[in-house]
Every structure is written in C-alpha cells, then in structure tokens.
C-alpha cells in the first residue's frame, strides 16, 4: 500500500556515482602539465545531494565508497554538509572512484574518469531498501548508472519502490559517452555520441518519471533524435513527466504538457549571463536549484530562476560540489545581483558563500593559548635553559588541555609553528579547535613571521584545512595615520590570503597598551577594519571596561557581519581571579563565545619547569588544574 507523503522524513535521495574530484589549479594548462590539484567530492548524484542540502532540503545519497581515506573523505564531507549517509555502503574490496579534471579554456575541460571496478559502480539492488526509499518525497536516478547491469537494476528497484509509495521519480540524463564505452579514456569531456543502445536503455526509464532534466545533447540521447524539438516530442510520447531542457547561458525551457510548435514557447525563467570559468558540475547545481523549488511546490518560473542562478554560480567557479550556493547566498544574489560577470570575484557573494559553507565549529570555545614565542624565550633565557626545551613544554601543554577536555567538544589551543611543531602534531590527536599565529611577536607596525621565511599563501596552504590563522595587531584609534595604514595593509594581505586558500581567520586586537580603553575604543577599531573589507571569522579581544563597551561590540558585529562566529576573550597574563571576573563581566555579551588564555595558565608553571624545579608530570598536572579552573568558571558564568 502507498504511504502518505506526511510519512516522509527526507526530501530527496540521489542514487549513483560518488567520486573524489582532483581539479588541476593551473587554469589554461594541459592536464599533462598540472602541478597541483585541489580535492573535492564529485559525482552527479552526490553533487546533487550536497547542492540540495545547501539549499535547505533534507537530502540523502545511495552509493558506494571504498574502505580507505578517499571514501572516508566523502562520508565526512557529506556529514558536514548535512546529507544523510545511511544509504552509503563502504566497499571493502574496491577503491573510491577518482576523476582528474582541468580547465584548458572556456570551451575545453579535459577530464579522466578513474572508474575501473570502482566502488560506486558496484552498487547492487540488495542495497536498495523499500523503507528508505519511501522515507523521501523524491528520488533522483542518473543516466550513467544505467550503463552497468547491477547498478541499473538497483536504480530500477528504487523506481519501483518510489512508484509504489507515490514518491516522485526525477531523472537526470547525465550522459557521459565514455562511461557507456563509446569513447576512450582521454575523451572524458565528450558530451554526445549517438547510440541507439543508449537511447533504448534510457527510454525504458522515461515512462516512470515525474521530472526529466537534460541538456539538449542529453535529450537527443534520450529522445533518439538530434533535432531537439523532435527529441522532446518523442520523450513526451513516452512520459507525462515535466521535461526540462538546459540551454547553458540561455537558461532553460520547461514543458509540463503538450509540446508546442517552437521550443521558445516553453516555460522559461530568467537567465544569468556570467563568465564561463568551468562548466563541469553546472548541471548538478542547476538540478539542485530546480529541485529546491520543485519539491516545495514553487511555480515553474521560480524553479527555473533558482536553477539558472545555481548553474551560473557553478560555471563561474572552479570546483563542483564546493561551489554550489547555499540558500542565503542564492537569495542574496537574486535580490542584489552582481556587478561582476565572474561571480567568483564578487566579494559580498563570496563572503556569504564562505560563511555558510565553512566547516562546523563548536558554539563555544575554551582554549589554552601556548602560541607565545618571545615570552617563553625570555623565560628560558632568564633561568639559563636552552630555548630548544620550549618545544617539549608545549607538548606538555597539549597533554594538559587533553586531560581537561577529556574528549568533550568545545576545547581548543593556540599553538605556533616555531616552537610548537610537535605540539601541533600532538594536538591533532585530539578533537581540538586549533589556531596558529602569523604575526611577528611584538611588532608594531604589524609584521608577519612568514615574511622572513617565505610566502604567506604557501605557508597557509601547508596547514591542515581546519587550522585557523590568528593575527595579533596592537591597534588604537588614536594611532598616527601612517601607522594605521601600515598595519591595515598587512591585515588586508592576511585576510585575502586566508580566503584564497580556505582558512578561517582570527584577528586579535589589543588597544590598551597604546592608549586609553574607552567604551567605544575596540568598537571603533572593528568598525575601521570592517570598512576596509576585513571580516574575520573570529575576534580575540581584551577585557572591556564596561557592559556598554560589550554592547557596542555586539552591535558592530551584528551590523557589519552577522556571520561572524564570535569573540574570544584573551588573558594578558592577568591573575586568575581577574580573568574570572572578566568572564562574568562579559556574560551578557551575545558575541562572546569563549576564551583563549595563556600565561595565566602556564606562566608560573613554565618558569618552574624550565628551571628544573618540577618535572613533566607536575607541569602537566598544574597546567591542567589551572586550565580546568578557568573552564569551570567559564561554564558556570
């Protein structure tokens, strides 16, 4: 018996390919000459699952991945995106599919499918479960998976269950000739090869569909004619489905009933002319946008507008699933448009995209800051200890933080790369929030430590993707104009580099060392930095003089960047009771999300350990006690 639509917990389940895409980063070069690649989740149905999740639908995917690092990457990314993964099977015998892609020019996008006996191609009908299919309003089946007997049987079984329970069947023609054995390995970008065999297979699917989506070439393959209108009429003769013809920069045309005399007489939505950077993945973004409207019963014109806009985002950016817009991003674009034909250059849109797709973080952070360099060097020198010992002390700090955290979320550390290389490795053994400094200690005007060792961008690119760049700047509103300009130039460099390589940014501002700290002092600094385009993911700020000061900071963040993750309190080597008082003083500040305190926790311990007065265990215990007291005070504030 069919189940009621009210019984559904998912909006859509996409079925089929799931791969890791490796995109060459040298735009305009040959694949033969690529030197670096960026990794992303790929595969038409998996891209659609991610794209629809970003647009607010409850999505899932049925596929297979290998029991290795690439397969785990896909699973972890799906979970980060909010995609249900119970339909993902881990295959212990086969490797996850890979795709190597490049951008040669605006019309040439070479790609190679590494799919010999890959995991997703082994999808089997035993992995299609009736209750799971019935839990969704719609399923998406994809053309490429009908090229393989077992995978085709799996999709056909899913269609039968969907029809039985009154669910919608969406068919993305997704025609890749070389995956049907019609082109060689080097012809991955080939979009159309006429084949009666392919047409026959696809036409078996059409009668059971509620929505059919394809490019003109894909509809040619499904309709068995290279005249688009004739092909669409053939499809209509086999199916009552809504037919969507994707036409690239011309947008799309939709047919819900009889096919008119001209293709131009179908239902249309607005097109969005943009610079074509990479067409790969554009169709998946398009489908995601269309489904967001289609499954929420929006007018077809709205479905078209959302689909065309999502496709425009994808063709204007490099990757596939990572470039799909979120619903806030889509709504911003539809409301404000863009002055850039290359949407990837629109800073406002990019900020919304970044802020709504970055990795999830705990709502609050309690961090032990051990990124101090000059201070610990001075301590070592004062007691006659070799500076090389600082590295070992920092690993003890990691052990102390781990004892306090005890596996709980919301704990973090600030660690440098100069003395903390091993500590960073050990911190990676725990689920810590981790930030790393970029500034040259004590510099004013601000200088970067990387300027003496190499490229800022290259340095950030070497960091793990979840490490946060921290930049401390001693900045006061009354500073001379030339000093402000010098410091702002460096902060802008850092902000730009962080966005280009995909690292979150924490800006630490200390104003009190170079002027009075009034109720509006810190808010003035933040206002200036926002005005020049610096929008940190996090702020790290000193204790404020009054609730009014915190209110000014709250208002500044809410007005200038509501996507900001929040403020962390710093300690400035204050006594423990003073830090706890600062915690209490900020409890009504909505933007304050935690603390990152250092010398209050480790200062006296470091002096004792470096001088040989206490051993490793005693140092670890004392730091854990100090950190634990602050954590308890924060949680009870």
ABEGO torsion letter per residue (X at the ends): XBBBAAABABABBBBEBBBBBBBBABBGBBAAABABBBBBBBEAAAAAAAAAAAAGBBBBBBBBBBBBAAAAAAAAAAAAAGBBAAABBBBAABBBBBBBBBBABAABBBBBBBABGBAAAABBAAABBAAAAAABABBBBBAAAAABAAAAAAAAAAAAAAAAAGBBBBBBAGBBAAAAGABBAAAAABABBBBAAAAAAAAAAAAABABBBBBAAAAAAAAGBABAAAAAAAAAAABABBBBBBAEAAEBBBBABBBBABAAABBBBBBBBBBBABABGAAAAAAAAAAAAAAAGBBAAAAAAAAAAAAAAAAABABBAAABBBAAAAAAAAAAEBABABAAABAAAAAAAAAAABBBBBABBBBBBAABAAAAAAAAAAAGBBAAAAAAAAAAAAAAAAAAAGGBBGBBBBBBAAAAAAAAAAAAABBBBBBBBABBBGBOBBBBAAAAAEBAAAAAAABBAABBBBBBBBBBAABBAAAAAAAAAAAAAAAAAAAAAGBBBBBBBBAAAAEBBBAAAAAAAAAAAAAAGBBBABBBBBBBABAAAAAAAAAAAAAABAABAEBBBBAGGBBAAAAAAAAAAAAABAABAEBBBBAAAAAAAAAAAAAGABBAAAAAAAAAAAAAAAAAAAAAX
